[in-house]
Amino acid sequence: MTSIAERRKFILDNIFQNGFVRVADLADALKVTQTTIRKDLTYLEGQGLLYRAYGSALPTTAQVMDISLNTKKLINFKKKQKIAAKAISMLQENDSIIMGAGSTLEVMAELLKPKGRLNVVTPAVNVSMALGDMSGVSVMQLGGILYGNSLCVIGSETKNQLKNLHCSKMFFGVDGIDPEFGVTCATIEEAELLNQMTKISNTVIVLADSSKIGYKGFGRICGCEDLNILITDSGISDEARKAIENTGVRVVVA
């Protein structure tokens, strides 16, 4: 049997190695109850060593982390591929959609095969580049000030271009989704842009792997009640799924 100190070291080592940990997985690995793990997480959070989320925990440094797109793309890459493929399956023939910035959206663009003619509006330069020479796809690249970490254009000019647009669906990635606080990203400027995009879309769809669940980024985009669909992976806990579904969001597991 491991001591309390050994158990808590094991938890911290796993968090910093994997980026997040699930309560159920820790309980299985350490052969203790989930209640014991939750007590450990509460203690470690009180020491400022981690950040608790629904059914999981993350490093404290992750709460305001704004890292480069290339780095983000490598995190949970296989899960992002499955999430992106599920998103693509929701496209209709001759659709008009918005694609936000983010590593999962770049993967979606790379895997996309349009049905008929597809119109795409995006602030993301990397998404435009992936779709630019794709047959059957018309891309409207929004203009503005380029933000390097996300390759997303932002600013008043960007938002002004949305005034005369309407799309059937909006797909976007986030840095965090919390049932109570809402959907967030790393910067307030991008959050304001994404919020405006939700208002010109019939169906608002978030693409987020389960490590984002319960996490709060810096800029609040909107409340969960403003979303229609969350596409995530099987790592989402039953507790988190129920909490998100209670806000009216349809949770789809890829």
Stockholm file with secondary structure:
# STOCKHOLM 1.0

chainA/1-254         MTSIAERRKFILDNIFQNGFVRVADLADALKVTQTTIRKDLTYLEGQGLLYRAYGSALPTTAQVMDISLNTKKLINFKKKQKIAAKAISMLQENDSIIMGAGSTLEVMAELLKPKGRLNVVTPAVNVSMALGDMSGVSVMQLGGILYGNSLCVIGSETKNQLKNLHCSKMFFGVDGIDPEFGVTCATIEEAELLNQMTKISNTVIVLADSSKIGYKGFGRICGCEDLNILITDSGISDEARKAIENTGVRVVVA
#=GR chainA/1-254 SS CCCHHHHHHHHHHHHHHHSCEEHHHHHHHHTSCHHHHHHHHHHHHHTTSCEEETTEEECGGGTTCCCCHHHHHHTTHHHHHHHHHHHHTTCCTTCEEEECCSHHHHHHHHHCCCSSCEEEEESBHHHHHHHTTCTTEEEEECCSEEETTTTEEESHHHHHTTTTCCEEEEEEECSEEETTTEEEESCHHHHHHHHHHHTTEEEEEEECCGGGBTCCCSEEEECGGGCSEEEECTTSCHHHHHHHHTTTCEEEEC
#=GC SS_cons         CCCHHHHHHHHHHHHHHHSCEEHHHHHHHHTSCHHHHHHHHHHHHHTTSCEEETTEEECGGGTTCCCCHHHHHHTTHHHHHHHHHHHHTTCCTTCEEEECCSHHHHHHHHHCCCSSCEEEEESBHHHHHHHTTCTTEEEEECCSEEETTTTEEESHHHHHTTTTCCEEEEEEECSEEETTTEEEESCHHHHHHHHHHHTTEEEEEEECCGGGBTCCCSEEEECGGGCSEEEECTTSCHHHHHHHHTTTCEEEEC
//
